[in-house]
Amino acid sequence: MDEQDSHRSPRAWLLGVLALALILGSVLLAQPPDRAPAPAAPAGRVPTKHSPPAPTRPAPAAPAPAVPDKPVLRVAGAATAEGETCGFGRAAPAADDPYGLQHLPPVVRQRALDAVEGRLLASADPQVRAAAWLIGSRARGGSRARIEQLARLAAVSQDPIVYAIALEGCGDRTGQEAAACALLSRSQGVRLDADNAQPWLALAATAREQRDGDAEAEAMRRAARAMRSDAHDSLLPALVDRALGEQAPPLQRTLAVSASWTIQAAWPASHTSQAHAYCITDLSADADRRAVCHALAETLAYRGTSVADLGVGLAIGTALGWSAQRLAGLQLEHDALSEAAFTPLIGADLSCEGVEQLRAWSREVGRHGELQAMRKVLAESGRSIEAWSAQHQRNFALAAATVQMATEEAGR
């Protein structure tokens, strides 16, 4: 599983501000004229989507940003000194290899990757085997053959995780060329995971793309009845880590962790933006749609597993006119989490300590979901939720000013 070079560097304050400006600029371009600009979080985290309500005033109108379904991942800058690759040792990365992995001798690299894939495919757990096929198809040769194997595994499975991995594998150009992918459908995916809003949102998004309003509305009604929203954040890294256990040689683990996180980062497993697109509109004349959006907002805000869920639930609740007190509490937590919560910086540190940090984060998110893992980080930070939220707003105000200056300069 030869990892792709899509990694992140440690967050520097100035780079974070510039990234904020870029993110916010794209959001501003997506805003309708009657809505206020939406805040954005530092790079590497889920962007904030809402202006904060003052505790003693009604909450402001909900913004309508283009809602990203995954955290923004930054590419690490070129390293200038020797760094450690766990299981190999220290070496200075080449100028065209800022992540320090291409210096591995090809035979060493290939042997380690072959061993990892062999371990995963030998697992008795079909979820692990599905993860191996997907990661291998995205990071190594023989992609079509691997997707064929993955699709055949899912076609006879009743496991919603296996099926979700296969749908992702069949979603790109290679998957479209794999004959076995014709055996799969999103309709079957939602039947296998009917109590999860995310597959229904994916089905609704497909209907929307096909301009099938009736099918979209029905899928949204079913999403609103779901009792949870789980996009399976950190699924691939958690499966790989579980399968390798503690006995895998360090270099194998390093390459497997890096590859699994890279493929996970590129997988748009969350379809929360579909809820935003469907519900951030004038609902005053459509009581049925309003009821659907109310139920869905409560699921996302209170029974979701990601900060994106919380943010979109908050945006929909604001559009529906939820009470200022209710919105203020959600806004406070959302802003604090966006500012304080840890998200691993993939590829920035492949030392043994860095790999162990990635493994620990994978396990935490795999067990409890991204939102709960981030809440734990917030609780252990030693700072209050109010302090983190206030810092987030200061950073957003700085980013907004930067964007405004850049916009004015570009218009001259």
N, C-alpha and C positions, 0 to 999 in steps of 0.2 A: 504494500500500500504506500506508494511513493507520494509523500505529501506534496500538495501544491503550495506555491509560494504566496499565500495570502495570509499575512501575519500582522501582528500589531506591536508597536513599540510602547515603552512606558509613557504615561501621560505627562507631558510637560505643560506648565500653566499656559505659556504663550501659544503653543501648538493647539492646546485645547480651545483657546479663544478663537483662533483662526478656523478650527474645525467647526466650532459653534457658528461662526459667521457663514461658512459654506452651507451648513445644514439649514440654518435659519433662512438664508437666501432662497434656497429651493422651496422652503415652506411658504415664504412670502409670495413667490410666484404662483403658488397653488391656491392662495387664499381668494375666495370670492370678495368683491368689493365691500360687502356689508359686514365683514367679520374682522375682528381684531387679529393681529399677528399672534402666532403661537410660540411659546418658549421652546428652546431646544437644549438638550443636555450635552455635556461634554462628549467628545468622540469616544467610541468604545462602549457607550451605554445607550440605553433606549432613550431617544429624544423625548423631552417633555412636550406635551401637546396642548397645554392649557395655561391661561393666565390665572394667577392665584387669587382666590376671593379673600377679601379682608374679613376677619372674623365677625365684625360688627355690621357688615353691609351685605346685601344680597350678592350672590356670586355673579361674576361677569358672564356675558354671553359666551357660549361655547365656541371656540375657534374651529375652523374646518380645514386642518392641514392635510397634506398628503401623508397618510399614516404609514410609517415603515413597519413591517412585520417582524423585523429582526434588528438587534443592535447593530450600529455601524461599527465595522471593524477597520482599524487603521493599519497601514503597512509600515513595518519597522524601517527606520532609516539605516543606512549603511553603517556597519560596525567599524570601529577604527582600531580596536585592540583584540587580543586573543580572547576567546570565550570558550566555555566548557560545553561540550555535547555529552550528556550523560551516557556512559557506556563506551565512549570512544576516547575522550580526553580533551585536551586543550589544543586549539588551532586557530590561526588568524583566518577569518573568512575572506574569500576573494572579493574583488571590487564589485563583481556582478552577482555576488551571493551574500546579501546582508544578513541572512538567517543562519549561516554557519553550518549548513547541512550538506551542501554540494561538495565540500572538501572530503567527505567520506570516500574512501576507495570504492569504485563501482562494485567490485566483487563482494566487499564487506557489506555494503548497503543492500545489494540484491539478496545475499544470503540471509540477512536479518529480516528483510521484508517477506521473503518466501517462508521463513519459519513462522512469522507472525500469522500470515494468511493460513498456513497449514494448521496452526493451533486453533484459529477461529473456526475454520471449516470443519474441524474434527469435533467441535462441540456438539453435545446432545441437545442444546438449546437452539430452536429454530430462529429465535430473535438474533442470537449471536451470528448464526450463519447468514442470515439476511443482511446484517450489518457488514459482514465481511464481503459479500458480493457487491453491495453498494459502494463501500469505500474502495474496493479494488477496481470497480468499473470507472470511478472518477479519477483515480490516482495512478493506475497502471495500464499496461496494454491489454488487448483482448476485451475491450469494454463491452462489445455487443454480446459476446459469449457469456460474460458474467451476468449481464442483465437478463439474458434468456434463462439462466439458472435461477436467478432471483424471482422472476415472474412465475416460473413453474412452481417454485416453492410456495409462493403466496396463493397461487390458484387453487391449491388443495388445502389451504390453511384456514382455520377459523380464528386465528390470532390477529387482533386489530393492529398490533405493533408490526408484525411481519407484513401485513397488508399495506400499512402506511409507508413502510420503507420501500416496498416494491412500487407503489404508486409514484413515489419520488424518483426512483430509478427509471421508471418508464416515462417520465415527464420531459426529458431532454431529447435532443436529436437522435442520440444513440438508442434510447428507449423506443422512440417512434419507429425505428428500423427493426426492432426485435419482435419477431412474430409472436412470441409468447405473451407479449404485453397486451395483445388483443383479448386475452382471457380475463383481463382485469377491468374494473370499472369503479368510478367513485361511488356509484349507487351501492355496490357491495361493500365498499369501505365504510359507508355510513351505517349500514345494517350491522356491521361487526362492532361498531363503537357508537351506538345510537344515543347514549346518554352523555356524549361529549359534544359540545357545541362546535368544535373546530372542524370536524369532517362535514357537518351541515353547512358551515360557512364556506368551506371550499366548494361544495356542490353549488351553493348559491352564487359564488363568484363565477363559476363556469357558466351557469345559466345567464348571468349578467353579460358576460362576454358574448354569448350567443344571442343576446337580445330577446331572451325568453322570459318575459316578466312574470308569467304565471308560475313557471318552475322556480324562479328566484324567490317569489313570495312564499311558496310552499316550503322551500328549503329553509327560509328565514323563520317561518313559523315553527318548524321542527327544531331549529337551533335555539329558539326561545324556550322550548320545553325542556331542553337539556339541563341537567343538574350541575354540570361542571364545564370548564373550558381548559383543556390541557393540550398544548402543542408539543408536548414531549421534548422540552428543552434539555439539552445535554444527553439525549438518548444514545447517540452513537458512541461518544466517549465513555459513558457509563457501561454500556454493553461490552465494549472492548476491555475496559479495566477489569470488569467482573470476570471475563473469560480468561484473561492472562493471569489473574491472581498475583500472588507475591513471589512466585518462583521464576517468572520470565526474566531472562537476562536483561541488564539495564539498557543496552542499545536497542533491543527489540521493543522494549517498553517506550523508549523515547520516540522512536519512529512511529509506533502505533498511536501514541497519545497525540503527537503532532498531526498525523494524517486524519485521525478521527475528529479532532476539533476543527480542522480546516474544512472538511466535508460538511460537518454539522453547521458551521458558520454560513456556508453557501446554500443550505437547505431552507427554503421559505416555508417552514412547517406551520407557522401561524398564519391564519387568514382573518385576523381581527380587523384588518382594514376594510373587509367587506361589510362588517357591522357598521363601521363609521360611514362608509359610502351610502348605505341603505337608510341610516337613521338620522344623519345630520342633514335634515331638510325640513320643510314646513309640513308638520304632521297634524296641523289643526283640523284639517278637513277629512282626515283618514283615521277614524277611531281604531280600526283593526290594526293598522300598521303601528299606530302609537302604542297599543297594548303589547304588540310583539317587541317593539324597541324597548319598552319599559322592562319587560321580563328579561330580555337579553342583556340590558345594561346592568341589572342586578346580578346576573350570572357572572358577567365579566368583572364587575367591581368587587364582588364579595366571594366568588367561587372560582376565580381564574387562578392561573399559576404563574403569570408573567406580569411584569410592569406594563407591558403593552396592553394587556387585558384591563388592568386597573385604569390606565389612562383613557382608553376608549370608552370604558364604562362611565368614567367621570364626564367625558365630553358629551355622551348621549344623555346622561342624567341632567347635565346643565341645559341641553337643548329642550329637554322635557319639562324643565322647571322644578326640579327637585329643590327641597328647602336649602336655604343658604347654609344652615348649620351642618346639614348632611354633606353638602358639597365641600364645605371648608375642611372637614376632617379628611375626606378623601384626597383633596388637593394637597393638604399639608403632608400627608404620607407620601403621595406620589412624587412631589418635589424633593422631599428628603431622600427618598430611595434613589431617585435619579442622580442626585448629587453625591451621595455617600457610598452607594453600594459598589462592591467589588465585582468586576467582570474580568476574567483572565485575559492577559495580553498574549495572544497566541504567537509563539515564535520569539518573543522578546527575551526569554530566558529558558534555554534548554539544558541548564545545569541540572544535576540530580535534585537539588532543592526546588528548582523551578518546575520540574516535571512532577514532583510530589505535590506541589501546590495545585497544579492543574488536575491531578488525580483526585485530590481532596475536594476540589470544587465540583468536579464531575459527579462524585458520589453524593455530595450534599444536594445538588440540583436534581440528580436522578431520584433521590429518596423523597424530597419534599417539594420540588418545583423551584423555579427561579425566584418567584416572589418571596416564598418563605426563607430561602437561602439568603436573599438580600436583606430581609427583615432581621435575620440573625446577625448579619454584619453590622447593620445599623444599631442594634441593641448593644453590641459589644464594642462600639466605637468610642464610648465614653462621652459622647455629645448628645444633646437632646434632639428630638425630631424637629423642634422649632428652629434650632440653630442651623441644622443642615438645610432646612427649607429656605431660611433667610439667605444662606450662602448661595443656594441655587438661584434665587431671584436676583441677587447681585451679579452673578455670572451671566445670567440671561440678559440683564439690562446692559451689561458691557458688550455682549455679543450683538444685541439689537442695535446699539449705537455704532458698532463696527460695520454692520450691514448697511445701515443708513448712510454712513460716510462713503462706503464703497459704491452704493447705488447713486448717490449724488455725484461722485467723481466720474462714474461711467457715463452719466447723462450729460456731462459737459462737453 
